[in-house]
């Protein structure tokens, strides 16, 4: 799975890497993005490829409550086209999530060691995703989870597709996000069939980091600072 990731790149970085056509966005660096939070997502629009801020945790259009979003932060690439929560988005609402890297935890004895996974061959990685629109039902009480929105407002959310881990990732976790090479971004966003498979082993650099990242309230450079030990 993918339960945390980073977005501390600059606008210039993501604009150049993903060939965006939208105007510059003031991006706040995020070192520990968690489910339920807003993240930058790449989508196609009538005026070109744009970067938008969406909430992490896909809420299907038919959902009665936003709570489902905490169970749909990831979608299995093998079944997303047929699962009720994701199939409509798979057909018509695809996205890519730019990230400097993502975190995963491996059990070592009685504790869990966090690792930061980055691409060794590129400044960013593009995680395959799906997005959805959910209209807040009448009578829904505004809560912190809804970000102060009212009944009738539209909430845009996303999920990250995962696949089985490659050999490099398997010692840490049995699943990993689907990484899109830049040449696959255009066909993926256009709704075409592209391989949703584990990336090549040599693309990944896996770095042990401090348990500082375990607390989602910690969102600072210490989260991504590698430990001396190697996996």
N, C-alpha and C positions, 0 to 999 in steps of 0.2 A: 504494500500500500504506500501511499504518500500522505503523511499527516502534518508535515511542516515543510516550508521551503523559504527561500530568500529572494528578495527583489531590491537589491541595493545598487543596481546599475543606474547609469545616468540616462536621461532621455536620448542623448546623442548616441549612446551605445545601442539601445534597442531600436532606435530609428534606423540606424545603418544596418544592423544585423538582420532585421526583419523587413526591410524596405517599406517602412510605413509612409503613408501619404498625409496623415493628419498633422495638425499644428502641434507645436511643442506643448508638453504637459509637465507641470511642476510635480515631480515624483519625490515623495519622501522615502528615504532609504528604509527598507524593512529587512531585518536580520532574522526574524523568527515569525513568519506569517503562520497563523493558526486558523482552523476551521471557524466559520462565522464572521471572519474579517474580510474587509475589502482588499482586492488585489487587482493589479493591472493585467488585462486580458486582451489579446489580439483578435479582432474580428474583421470580416469583410463588410463594407458598407457601399452604398451607391456611389459615394465619392472617393472610394479607395479603401485601403487597409488602415484600420484605426486602432488606437489603444483606448480601452474603456475600463472603468473601475466597476467590478462586479463583486458580489459577495460569494465567498467560497462555501459550497454546499448546495448542490442543485435541488431546487424545489420544483417538482413537476407542476405543470399548469393545472392539473386536476387535484392537487393536494388541498386538504382542508386546513392544515396547520403548517407553519414554517418549521416545526420541529424535525420534520423528515430530513431537512437539509444537513443535520449533523450525522446522518447515517448514509449520506450520498456524496461525501467529499470525493470519493473515488468511484469509478465504474470499471468493471472488468472489460477489457477490450474484446475478449472472446465472446461476450454475451450482450454487450451494450446495445447492439442493433435490435435485439428482441426483448429486452427487459422493459416492462411498462414504464418505469421511472425515466428511462433514457432513450427509448426508441424514436420518439418524435424529434428530440434534439439531435440524435444521430443522423436522421434524414435531412434536417433543415437548419440546424443551429450548431455549427461547429466553431471551435475557437482554438487558440494556442496560448499557453500560459508561459510567458518568458520568465526565466529564473536564472540566477547565478548558480544555484545548486539546491539540493533538497536534503532533508535529514532522514536518517533511519536509525533504529536502535537494535542492537544485538545483545542477546543475553550471554553474559560471561559469569558463570557461577551463579551467585545469588543476586547479581546486579545487572542492570542494562546499561551498556555503553553506547552513547550517541555518536553517530558518524555523519559527516558532511560529504555529500557526493557531488562532484563537479565534473564538467567536461574538460579533459586535459588538452583538447585540440581547438577550443573555441572559447570566447569570452562569456557566452551565454548558452543556455539550453532552452529548447522550445518543447514544452510538455503538451501533448495532444489533449484537448479538452472538448467539452460540450457545454452549451449555455442554454438557459431557459428563462422565460418570463412568467411570473406568477402574480396575479392580481389579488391583493389582500381582500378577503371576503367581507361583506357587510357584517357589522357586529363584532369584528375582530378588535380586541382591545390593544391599543398601541403598547408595545413593550420594548425593552432594551434590544431584544433580538430583532425587532423590526426597524431599529434605527430611528424611532420617532415617526415612522410613516403611518398614515391613516388608512382606514378602509377605502378601497377603490384605487389606491396607489399601486403602481407596478414595481415589483422587486425583480431585478435581474441577478441571476445566480449562475454558478458554473461548477463543473466537476472535472477531475483529472483522470484520464484513462490510465489503467495499469495493465501490465502483462507479467508473464512469469520472469523471474530474475535470470540474468545471464550468469556465467560462471564467476565473473568478478563480483557480482552483487550477492550471489547465493549464500556466502558465509554470513552475511549480515541479515538478509531477509529474503523470503521466497517470492516476493513480488517487487516490482519497480515501475515507475512511470514510463509511459511510452514517449521516447524522445524522437522528435521529428527533425530530420536533416532539413536544411534550408530549402533544398530543391523539392521537398515534399510539402512545404507549407502551402503553396498555391493550390495544388490539387486537393489537399486535405480540407482547406477552408471552402473549396468549391463543391464539396460533397462527393468527390470521387473516391474510389476504393484505393487505399494505400496500405502498404504493409504496417501492421501494428504489432511489431515484434520487438524482442529485446535488442538493444543496440549492441554493437560490437564491444567485446571486453576491453579492448585497448583504449576506447573513448573515455572510460571512467577513471577518475582519481578519487579514492575513498580515504578520507582523513578523519581520524578520531578527534573529537572535540570535547570540551568540558560539559559536565552535567548542568552548567549554567543555562543551557538551551532547554532543559527539561521544563522549566517554568515558562509558560507562554507569555507571562508579563515581562520577561526579560527580552528586550528587543534592541540590542546594541552590538557593537563589533566583537565583544567578547564571545558571542554565540558562535562565530565562525572562526575563531582563533584556534588553529590545530594544536593538539597535544604533541609532545615529543614522540610518544609511542606510535607505532604504525600497526595497521591491521595485519 
